[in-house]
Amino acid sequence: MSQPDVTIDGLPARYATRRPEAADAPAVTALLAAHQVAAKGSSGADEHAVLVLLAGTGSWTRRQALVEAADGRLVAWLSVHDRAAGRTLVEVTVSPDLPGDEAAELAGHLFAAGERHARDIATMRGLRTTLLDTGAYADDPRQRRWLEAAGYRHTRTWLQMSRPVTPDEATGMPGPREGVVVRPVDRHEDGLPLAQDLQAVHRVLEESFQDHFSSYRESFPEFVMRLREDPGHRWDHWWLATVATDEGAVPAGAVVSSVLTPDATGCEGSYVDYIGVHRRARGRGVAKALLHEVIADAARRGRNRVGLEVDADSPTGADGLYASMGWVTAYRTESWHRDLDV
């Protein structure tokens, strides 16, 4: 499936733009790594993950463009992601090697192009408005200045947390409270999951996040497709929690995790993409039971860490729960939003 062409109006003649190809993955990974090192002091850029975004399943819902200098050097990457109805992710990455004024001018053209293509996507979907969603590292004043200039507002701060995993936790984690059951989603003999379990996970997560920041409805097909785009996605990393009621066991919580690429020691990790507990089951230890299952699973697979992201201002106090279970903050990121009338 080919991507639509992305136009970037007004660029100085010293730049050329084109659609990314699979062969660009090493250069784009290097660009992303340089940006991350400059913004937060380290990089987790993975070439395979970048390849998926450029030319794999992860590219199907994206409009992308690469910007090259006159000498052929890659200096910027724009991605406009049709994530779900009413939400478009706009990602702008500019080389930290460019002079300040030159980088700011280029970023302005890229954010303007992102707005135009987000408007096209919203029009195609028949929407009157859409949310432009982007982000920055909390310690990256350069990106933050560009976002303010492009009309975005800082809406939230996120804690990027990590917890070490030890081999003994494969069997040494506490069990759930009485009446709480945590199980993997059921799968067919060929490894594919049962649709009814996936739908139960989606429904629990949708209803769990209704009172959370920036909650919006995402259809079941959009939800599943977006998660499958992640190269670390595995069907055997989905769990469903139920609680006993007078009417029988009912879905109460769910967690979706994925595989983190090897760290400097060569060891993989696990990442909690989503964890949610339905309001009817809060206070019964469901979140802890789900997290214990992810930790134990990571230990059984020989992994050395579990990462996750949490809202620094979460009304549920989730960051306190994670800290009590051994998670520590590695760095902070920020959400920046802009409402766009179509």
C-alpha positions as CSV (number, residue, x, y, z in Angstrom):
1,M,0.0,0.0,0.0
2,S,1.6,3.3,-1.1
3,Q,1.5,6.5,0.9
4,P,0.1,9.7,-0.5
5,D,2.6,12.3,-1.5
6,V,3.3,14.9,1.2
7,T,3.9,18.5,0.1
8,I,5.9,21.0,2.1
9,D,5.3,24.5,0.8
10,G,7.8,27.3,1.0
11,L,11.0,25.4,1.7
12,P,14.2,27.2,0.7
13,A,15.8,25.9,-2.5
14,R,18.7,24.3,-0.6
15,Y,16.3,21.6,0.6
16,A,14.7,18.7,-1.3
17,T,11.8,16.5,-0.1
18,R,10.8,13.0,-1.0
19,R,8.8,10.0,0.2
20,P,10.7,7.6,2.5
21,E,11.7,4.1,1.4
22,A,12.8,1.0,3.2
23,A,16.4,1.8,2.4
24,D,16.2,5.1,4.4
25,A,15.8,3.2,7.7
26,P,19.5,3.5,8.8
27,A,19.6,7.3,8.0
28,V,16.3,8.0,9.7
29,T,17.3,6.0,12.7
30,A,20.5,8.0,13.0
31,L,18.5,11.2,12.7
32,L,16.1,10.1,15.4
33,A,19.0,8.9,17.7
34,A,20.8,12.3,17.3
35,H,17.6,14.1,18.2
36,Q,17.0,11.9,21.3
37,V,20.6,12.3,22.6
38,A,20.4,16.1,22.2
39,A,16.9,16.2,23.9
40,K,17.3,13.8,26.8
41,G,20.9,12.5,26.8
42,S,20.3,9.0,25.5
43,S,18.6,7.2,22.6
44,G,16.5,4.1,22.2
45,A,16.1,4.4,18.4
46,D,15.7,1.0,16.8
47,E,16.3,0.5,13.1
48,H,13.7,-2.3,12.8
49,A,11.0,-0.2,14.4
50,V,11.9,2.7,12.2
51,L,11.7,0.5,9.1
52,V,8.1,-0.6,10.1
53,L,7.1,3.1,10.3
54,L,8.7,4.0,7.0
55,A,7.6,1.1,4.8
56,G,5.9,-1.6,6.9
57,T,2.4,-2.0,8.3
58,G,3.1,1.1,10.5
59,S,3.3,3.2,7.4
60,W,-0.2,2.5,6.2
61,T,-1.9,5.2,8.2
62,R,0.9,7.7,7.8
63,R,1.8,10.5,5.4
64,Q,5.6,11.0,5.6
65,A,8.3,13.1,4.0
66,L,12.1,13.3,4.3
67,V,14.0,16.5,3.9
68,E,17.5,16.5,2.5
69,A,20.2,19.1,2.3
70,A,21.9,19.9,-1.0
71,D,24.6,17.4,-0.2
72,G,22.1,14.6,0.2
73,R,22.3,14.6,4.0
74,L,19.0,13.8,5.8
75,V,18.1,16.8,8.0
76,A,14.4,16.3,8.9
77,W,11.5,13.8,9.0
78,L,7.8,14.6,9.0
79,S,5.1,12.0,9.9
80,V,1.4,12.8,9.9
81,H,-0.4,9.8,11.4
82,D,-4.2,9.2,11.0
83,R,-4.4,7.5,14.4
84,A,-8.2,7.6,14.8
85,A,-11.2,9.6,13.9
86,G,-10.7,13.1,15.4
87,R,-7.0,12.7,16.3
88,T,-4.0,13.2,14.1
89,L,-0.4,12.7,15.3
90,V,2.0,15.2,13.8
91,E,5.7,14.3,14.4
92,V,8.5,16.7,13.4
93,T,12.2,15.7,13.8
94,V,14.9,18.1,12.8
95,S,18.6,17.4,13.0
96,P,20.3,19.0,16.0
97,D,23.3,19.8,13.8
98,L,21.4,22.6,11.9
99,P,22.0,26.2,13.1
100,G,19.2,27.4,15.4
101,D,17.5,29.9,13.0
102,E,17.8,27.5,10.1
103,A,16.3,24.6,12.2
104,A,13.5,26.8,13.5
105,E,12.6,27.9,9.9
106,L,12.5,24.3,8.7
107,A,10.4,23.2,11.6
108,G,7.9,25.9,10.9
109,H,7.4,24.7,7.4
110,L,7.1,21.1,8.6
111,F,4.4,21.9,11.2
112,A,2.5,23.9,8.6
113,A,2.6,20.9,6.2
114,G,1.5,18.7,9.0
115,E,-1.5,20.9,9.6
116,R,-2.5,20.9,5.9
117,H,-2.4,17.1,5.7
118,A,-4.2,16.7,9.0
119,R,-6.9,18.9,7.5
120,D,-7.0,16.6,4.4
121,I,-7.4,13.5,6.6
122,A,-10.2,15.1,8.6
123,T,-12.0,16.1,5.4
124,M,-11.6,12.6,4.1
125,R,-13.2,11.3,7.3
126,G,-16.0,13.8,7.1
127,L,-15.1,15.6,10.3
128,R,-15.7,19.2,11.3
129,T,-12.8,19.3,13.8
130,T,-9.8,17.3,14.6
131,L,-7.1,17.3,17.3
132,L,-3.5,17.7,16.3
133,D,-1.4,15.7,18.8
134,T,2.3,16.0,19.1
135,G,5.0,16.0,21.9
136,A,8.4,16.9,23.1
137,Y,10.9,15.8,25.7
138,A,10.5,17.9,28.8
139,D,14.1,18.9,28.7
140,D,14.0,20.0,25.0
141,P,13.5,23.8,24.9
142,R,14.1,23.9,21.2
143,Q,11.2,21.6,20.3
144,R,9.0,23.4,22.8
145,R,9.7,26.8,21.2
146,W,8.7,25.4,17.8
147,L,5.5,24.0,19.2
148,E,4.5,27.3,20.7
149,A,5.3,29.1,17.5
150,A,3.1,26.5,15.6
151,G,0.1,27.2,17.8
152,Y,0.3,24.1,20.0
153,R,-0.3,24.2,23.8
154,H,1.4,22.1,26.5
155,T,-1.4,19.9,27.9
156,R,0.2,17.1,29.9
157,T,3.5,15.7,31.3
158,W,4.2,12.0,31.3
159,L,6.6,10.0,33.4
160,Q,8.5,7.4,31.5
161,M,9.2,4.8,34.1
162,S,11.2,1.6,34.3
163,R,11.4,-1.3,36.8
164,P,14.1,-4.0,36.9
165,V,13.1,-7.6,36.7
166,T,14.9,-10.5,38.4
167,P,14.7,-14.2,37.6
168,D,13.1,-15.2,40.9
169,E,10.1,-13.1,40.0
170,A,9.1,-15.7,37.4
171,T,7.4,-17.6,40.2
172,G,7.6,-15.4,43.2
173,M,5.0,-12.7,42.5
174,P,1.9,-12.4,44.8
175,G,-1.3,-13.9,43.5
176,P,-4.5,-11.9,42.9
177,R,-7.0,-11.2,45.7
178,E,-9.9,-13.6,46.2
179,G,-12.4,-13.2,43.4
180,V,-9.9,-11.7,40.9
181,V,-8.7,-13.8,38.0
182,V,-6.0,-12.8,35.5
183,R,-5.6,-14.8,32.3
184,P,-4.1,-14.4,28.9
185,V,-6.6,-13.7,26.1
186,D,-7.7,-17.0,24.6
187,R,-6.1,-18.0,21.3
188,H,-6.8,-20.4,18.5
189,E,-4.5,-23.3,17.7
190,D,-2.7,-21.1,15.1
191,G,-1.9,-18.5,17.7
192,L,-4.5,-15.9,16.7
193,P,-6.6,-14.5,19.5
194,L,-10.3,-15.0,19.9
195,A,-12.2,-12.0,18.7
196,Q,-14.5,-11.9,21.8
197,D,-11.5,-11.6,24.1
198,L,-10.0,-8.8,22.1
199,Q,-13.3,-7.0,22.1
200,A,-13.5,-7.4,25.8
201,V,-10.1,-5.9,26.3
202,H,-11.0,-3.0,24.0
203,R,-14.3,-2.4,25.8
204,V,-12.7,-2.5,29.3
205,L,-9.9,-0.1,28.3
206,E,-12.4,2.3,26.6
207,E,-14.6,2.4,29.6
208,S,-11.7,2.6,32.1
209,F,-10.3,5.7,30.5
210,Q,-13.5,7.7,30.1
211,D,-12.6,9.9,33.0
212,H,-9.0,10.3,32.1
213,F,-7.2,13.2,30.4
214,S,-7.8,13.5,26.6
215,S,-10.0,10.4,26.5
216,Y,-11.7,9.8,23.1
217,R,-13.4,6.9,21.5
218,E,-11.3,4.7,19.2
219,S,-13.1,2.1,17.2
220,F,-12.2,-1.6,17.7
221,P,-10.6,-2.0,14.2
222,E,-8.5,1.2,14.7
223,F,-7.4,0.0,18.2
224,V,-6.3,-3.4,17.0
225,M,-4.6,-2.1,13.8
226,R,-2.6,0.6,15.7
227,L,-1.3,-1.9,18.2
228,R,-0.4,-4.5,15.6
229,E,1.7,-1.8,13.8
230,D,4.2,-1.9,16.7
231,P,7.0,-4.3,15.9
232,G,7.1,-5.3,19.5
233,H,3.5,-6.4,19.5
234,R,2.7,-10.0,20.5
235,W,-0.7,-11.6,20.9
236,D,0.5,-13.5,23.9
237,H,1.2,-10.2,25.7
238,W,-2.5,-9.4,26.2
239,W,-4.2,-10.2,29.5
240,L,-7.8,-9.9,30.8
241,A,-8.8,-9.7,34.4
242,T,-12.3,-10.7,35.7
243,V,-13.9,-10.2,39.1
244,A,-16.6,-12.4,40.7
245,T,-20.1,-10.9,41.0
246,D,-23.5,-12.3,41.8
247,E,-24.0,-12.6,38.0
248,G,-20.7,-14.5,37.5
249,A,-17.3,-13.4,36.4
250,V,-17.2,-10.0,34.6
251,P,-14.4,-8.3,32.8
252,A,-12.7,-5.9,35.2
253,G,-9.4,-4.9,33.8
254,A,-6.9,-5.5,31.0
255,V,-3.3,-5.0,30.1
256,V,-1.6,-5.0,26.7
257,S,2.2,-5.1,26.6
258,S,4.9,-5.5,24.0
259,V,8.6,-6.4,23.6
260,L,11.3,-3.7,24.2
261,T,14.4,-4.0,22.0
262,P,17.6,-5.1,23.7
263,D,19.4,-2.6,25.9
264,A,23.1,-2.1,26.2
265,T,23.5,-5.5,27.9
266,G,21.7,-7.2,24.9
267,C,18.7,-8.1,27.0
268,E,15.1,-7.5,25.9
269,G,12.4,-5.9,28.1
270,S,8.6,-5.7,28.3
271,Y,6.6,-2.5,27.9
272,V,3.1,-1.9,29.3
273,D,1.3,-0.2,26.4
274,Y,-2.1,-0.1,28.1
275,I,-3.4,-1.0,31.5
276,G,-7.0,-0.2,32.7
277,V,-9.3,-1.1,35.5
278,H,-13.0,-0.6,35.1
279,R,-14.6,1.7,37.7
280,R,-16.8,-1.1,39.0
281,A,-13.7,-3.1,40.0
282,R,-11.4,-0.4,41.5
283,G,-10.1,-1.0,45.0
284,R,-10.0,-4.8,44.5
285,G,-6.3,-5.0,43.6
286,V,-6.9,-5.6,39.9
287,A,-4.2,-3.3,38.7
288,K,-1.6,-4.9,40.9
289,A,-2.6,-8.3,39.8
290,L,-2.2,-7.3,36.1
291,L,1.2,-5.7,36.8
292,H,2.4,-8.8,38.7
293,E,1.5,-10.9,35.7
294,V,3.5,-8.7,33.3
295,I,6.5,-8.8,35.7
296,A,6.3,-12.6,36.1
297,D,5.9,-13.0,32.3
298,A,9.0,-10.8,31.6
299,A,11.0,-12.8,34.2
300,R,9.9,-16.1,32.6
301,R,11.1,-14.9,29.2
302,G,14.5,-13.8,30.6
303,R,13.9,-10.1,30.3
304,N,15.5,-7.6,32.6
305,R,13.0,-4.7,32.8
306,V,9.4,-3.5,32.4
307,G,8.7,0.0,31.1
308,L,5.6,2.1,31.1
309,E,4.2,5.6,30.8
310,V,2.0,7.3,33.3
311,D,0.2,10.7,33.5
312,A,2.1,12.8,36.0
313,D,-1.3,14.3,37.0
314,S,-3.3,11.1,37.0
315,P,-6.5,11.4,39.1
316,T,-6.1,7.7,40.1
317,G,-2.6,8.2,41.6
318,A,-1.2,5.5,39.4
319,D,2.3,6.9,39.6
320,G,2.2,6.2,43.3
321,L,1.2,2.6,42.7
322,Y,4.0,2.1,40.2
323,A,6.6,3.7,42.5
324,S,5.5,1.4,45.4
325,M,6.1,-1.6,43.1
326,G,9.6,-0.6,42.1
327,W,9.2,1.7,39.1
328,V,11.3,4.8,38.9
329,T,11.2,7.7,36.4
330,A,13.8,7.6,33.7
331,Y,12.7,10.8,31.9
332,R,9.7,13.0,31.2
333,T,7.8,13.7,28.0
334,E,5.1,16.2,27.2
335,S,1.9,16.2,25.2
336,W,1.2,19.3,23.0
337,H,-2.2,19.7,21.4
338,R,-3.9,22.0,18.9
339,D,-7.6,22.0,18.0
340,L,-8.1,22.4,14.2
341,D,-11.4,23.5,12.6
342,V,-11.9,21.8,9.3
